[in-house]
């Protein structure tokens, strides 16, 4: 009951922010701009394919045993990213979906869970790298931005992501899961079923071993960074569709900052309002009008829907329970 109330509160906050952005930044004009080019929107769906490919490949390259095929990983990533966009817990939900579907494809618990967790860490660090690059670019464009409150939000988001990466690293390298299970069982008489305990310890050890496979991690990191850049390329394509001159560096800034803010504000369902406001702030900062910036935000929502609906069908057709 409490979770439902919180969900409703966060949803109302998101709706309020979205409505404010829509009213204040010429929402109707932005939507008209999209409607005028509606038949070209298929290109933003096609432009999403490289993002899915790089993200899927980054995950597959972390696998040693029971490797998924690229096609399997592509379908699972597609479904997982869709669930991560529309379910309140955001990317965390997507990781559980990946873990579940990887098991459905024949992977063991330790194989699917360890690579999913490792890929989540790599993706978070990749976002930090791209975000840091964006921060440097912003300072190069205008050093006076340091005193701006919007810059404070950007810096805060970057720090949260950096701290998250550090916490992930310490948990894996120091094997804190194993330590926690031992101490909690002694102090709080905490116990788990033997099968679950064994699985958690195997996961802990598997992540520990994987953390020393530097070549795999580096390759996965590069692929994840390419995935983020491909996401920016989607915005680039959208701007071309609506007839706006675009610079790749500008759309990388928009994509990375929006991703950082949305990941920090994961508790807002689908990042509603938060994503749109961030598009406006960063879009106007790099020189786009409020109309164009809000059009980009709506274009991203449309892409999520157009890509997400087929993913739901794929989920049902490919992974529905078999009835004997």
N, C-alpha and C positions, 0 to 999 in steps of 0.2 A: 504493500500500500504506500509506504514511504517513498519507494523508488518511483512509483507512478506519479506521485505528487511532484517530486523533483523533476521528473521528465516533463510534466505539464508546465511547470514554472520555467524551466530552461527553454522549452519550445515557445512559450509566450514571449520570453525575452528576445529570442531569435526573430519571431514574427514582428515584434515592435521595432527592432533595429532595421529589419528589412523594409518595413513600411516607411520608416523615417528616411532611409536611404532612397527609396523609390520616390517619395514626395519631394525630397530636398534636392535630388540630383537628376531631375528631368527624366524620371522613369518612363513616362509615355513616349517621349521622343526616342529614347534608347530602344524601346520595344519596336517602334515603327521602323527604326533603322534595321533591325533584325528581320522584320516581316518583309521589307523590301528585297532582302537577299535570302529568303527562306529556302529557295530551291538549291542554293549553294551550300547549305549547312551539312550536307552529306560529307563534304570534304573534311570537316572537323572530326567526324567519326573515323574516316580513313587515316587522318593525321594522328589518331590515338594508337594505331597499331604499333609504331616503333616504341612507344612508351611501354605498352604491354609486353612487347618482345624483350626489351632490355631488362625489365623488372623480372620477367620469368626466367631469363637466362642467368641473371644474377643469383637467383635462388637455386637453380639447377647446378650451377658450378660449385655450390657448397656441399653437394651430395656426394657421398662416397659409395654407399651401399643402396641397393634398391632404387637406383636413379630413375626419376620420371623422364619420359620423353618430353621434348620441347612442346609438343602439341598438348600433352596432359598438363604440363606446368602452365601453359598459356591459358587453357580453359579454367584451371583452378584459380590462377591469379586474377583472371577476368571476373569470375564470380566473387572472389574474396574482396577485391577492390570495390565492387558494387555494394556489397554488404557493408563495407567500411565507410562508404559515403552516406548511407541512408539509415544506419542503426546508431542510436545515441552514443554508444561507446567507441564509435569511430574505428580507427585502424586496428584497435585491439580485437574488435569483433572479426575483422577481416583475417587476422592471424589465426584465430580459433577455427574459422571456416577453412583456411588453408590446411591446417593441421588435420581437421576432420576429413576433408576430401582426399588428402594425400594418403591417409589410412585406408580410405575406400578404394584407392588405386593400388593397394597392396603393400604399402610401407609399414614398417613396425612403428610402435609408439616412439621409441628412442630416435629412430631415423627421421621421422616426420617432424617431431616436436623440436629436436635440436637444430635442424636446418631452418625451420620457420623462425625460431627465436634468434638464431644467429643472423638470419637475413633481416629481421626487424632491427637488430643492433646496427648492422651495416647500413641499412636504409636511413636510420636516424643519424648516423655519423655522416653519411653522404649529404643529407639535408643540412647538417651543420657546416660542411665544407662549402656547399653552394651558397648557404646563407652568409657565411663569413666573406666569401667573394663578393656577394651583393653589398654587404656592409662597407667593404673597402671601396667599391664602385660609387656608392652613395656619398662617401666622404670625399672622394676625388671630384665628384660633380659639384658638391657644395659643402665645404667644411663648416659652414655656419649652422648646418642642420643639427649639430650636437645639442644645441639648446632647445630644440623643438620637442614637444611632448610626444609626437608621433615617433621620433627617433628613439625615445625612451622605451616605447612599447616594442619596437623592433629589437633593440638591444636586450630587453628583458626576455623576449621570446628566444633569442639566440642563446642567452645564458641558460635558460631552462633546458633547451635541447642539449647544450654542452654538458650540463650537470647530469642529464638523463644518460648520455653516452658514458660518462665517467662511472655512474652507479652501475650500469649494465656491465661495464668492464670489470669493476671490482667484484661484483657478484659472481662472475664467471671465473676470473683468474684466482680469486681467493676461496673459491668453492664454498660460498656462504650458504648455499642451499643445504649442503651436507652438514655444515656447522649448525645451522638453524634447527634442522631435524633432530640432531643429537641433543642440543641444549634444551629445546622445547620439550622433548620427551622426558628429560630428567627434572626440569623445573616445574612444568605444568602437567605432568603425567599425560602428555599429548601422545597419541598413538594413531597409526594408520594401518590399514590392511597391508599385509606383507607385499601383495602384488603392487599396490600403489607406491609403497615405500621404495621397492626395488626399481620401479619405473622412474621415480623422481631422482634417485641416486644415479641411475644410468643416464638420465638426461643431464644431470649436473656434470658427470664425468665426460660425457660426449661433448658438451659445450666447452669444457676445459681443454680437451684434446684439440677441438676444432679451432680454439683461440690461438694455437701455436702454428696453424697451417697458414703462414703469412701469404704465400702465393695465391691460395684460394681466396683468402679474405681481400687481398688487394685487387684481384680480378673482379670479384663481386662488387667491391667499392666502385671501381671504374665503370662497371656496367650500370650500377645504381645512379651514379652521377650522370651518365648518358641518358638514363631514364628521366631524371629531373629536367635535363636540357631538352629532351623530346617533349616533355610536358609544356615547356616554354614555347617550343616550335608550334604546338597546337594553337596557342594564343596568336602567334605570328601569322598562321594560316587564317585564323578568324579575322584578324585585322585586314588582311588582303581581301577577304570575302566582302567586308563592308566598305572597302575602298579607302582604307587608311594606310598611309605610309608607316612602316614599322622598322625598328632596329632590333636586332637579335639581343643585344645587351639589355635593352629596355624590357623586353618580354621575359628575359631570364630573371631580372630584378622583380618583376611582377609575380612570376610563378613561384620563386623561392620565398619571397616575403609572405605571400598568401598561404603557402604550404606551412610555413613556420607558425604563423598566427593561428591557422586552423588546427594544427596539431596541438597547440597549447590550449585552445578553447574547444577541445574534443567533446566536452560535456554538453555543448549546444547541439541539438539534433541536426545532423547534416551541415553543421557550421552555418546554419541559416542566419542571414544578416551579417554575421562576422566576415564571411568570405566576400560578400558584396561590398561591405565597408572598406575592407582591405584593398580590394581592387580599385576603389575610388581613390583612396589615399595615395597609394603607390602610383596608380595610373596618372593622376594629376601631377604628382611629383616629377615624373619623367616627361611631362609635357602634353598628356592627352586631356581632352576636355572631359567634364563630368558625364556628358552623354556617351562618349566613346568608352570611357572607363566602366560605366554601368552596363553598357552593351557587352563588354568583355565578360563581366560577371554573369550576366544572363546567358551569354553564349556558353560559358563553362557549365552552367546548370543544364542547359539543353544538351550539351555533350554527355554529361553524366546520365541524363535520362535516356538519350538515344543509344548510348553504349550499354547502359544498365539493364534496360528491358530485355534485349536479347540474351544477356548474361543470366537473367532469372529463368528464361526458357531453357538455356543450356543446362542450368543447375537441375531443373526439373526432369529434363529428358535424359541427361547423362548420369545423374546420381540419385534418381528417385528410388525408394526401396523396392526391391523385387518381391512380388507376391507369388508364392508357390501355388 
